[in-house]
Amino acid sequence: MAKTNPADFIQQVRNEAAKVTWPTRKETMVTTAMVFVMVIMASLFFLLADQLLRFGVSVVLGIGR
């Protein structure tokens, strides 16, 4: 692998950075909202699964009420 001198490396980094397309403010807000919604949904799912498993284990062990 050939070594690249620092000046060429910096130029390559700048060229690649110029190709980056940043999301708009609206896209960022929508994506952020979707992340929060998915986190809440996953939290509720795991809460329900945990409660069901806790209930099942307590019934099997005979400590259910």
N, C-alpha and C positions, 0 to 999 in steps of 0.2 A: 504494500500500500504506500503510495507516494505521499510525502509530507507536504502540507500546504503552508505557505508562509502566513504570518498573522494578518497582513494586509489583505491577501486574497480571501482568507477565512472571513474577515469582517465584511468584505464586499459580498461574499456568498450569503452570509447571514442577512444582510440588508436586502438582497435580492429576494430571498425566501420570505422575509418579513413583509415585503411589499405585496406579496401574493395573498396574504392573509385577509380574509373578509370577516370583519367583526359583525356580530349580530346587532340589530337595531335595538333601541330601548324597548320597543313593544315586544320584540321576540324574547328579549331577556326577561321582561316581566311575566310573559305568558309561560315561559319555561320555568321560572321560579315558582309561579303559582302551581303549576303541574307537579313539581317536586313536592311542595307542601301537601297537596292533595294525596299524592301517592304515599307519602310518609304517614299521613293520618289513616289512610286505608290499611296500610300494612300494620300499623300499631293496633287498630281495632281487630284485625284478623288474628294477630298473635295474642291479644288479650282474650279473645273468644276461645282460641285453641287452648290456651293455658288454663282457662277456667274449666273447659270441658275435660281436659286431661286430669286436672286436680280433682274434679268431681268423680271421674272414673276410678282413679287410684284410691280415693277415700272409700268408695263403695266396695272395691275389690278387697281392700284391707279391713273392711268392716268397721270403719270409724266414721262412716257417713251418718248423718242425722236423719 
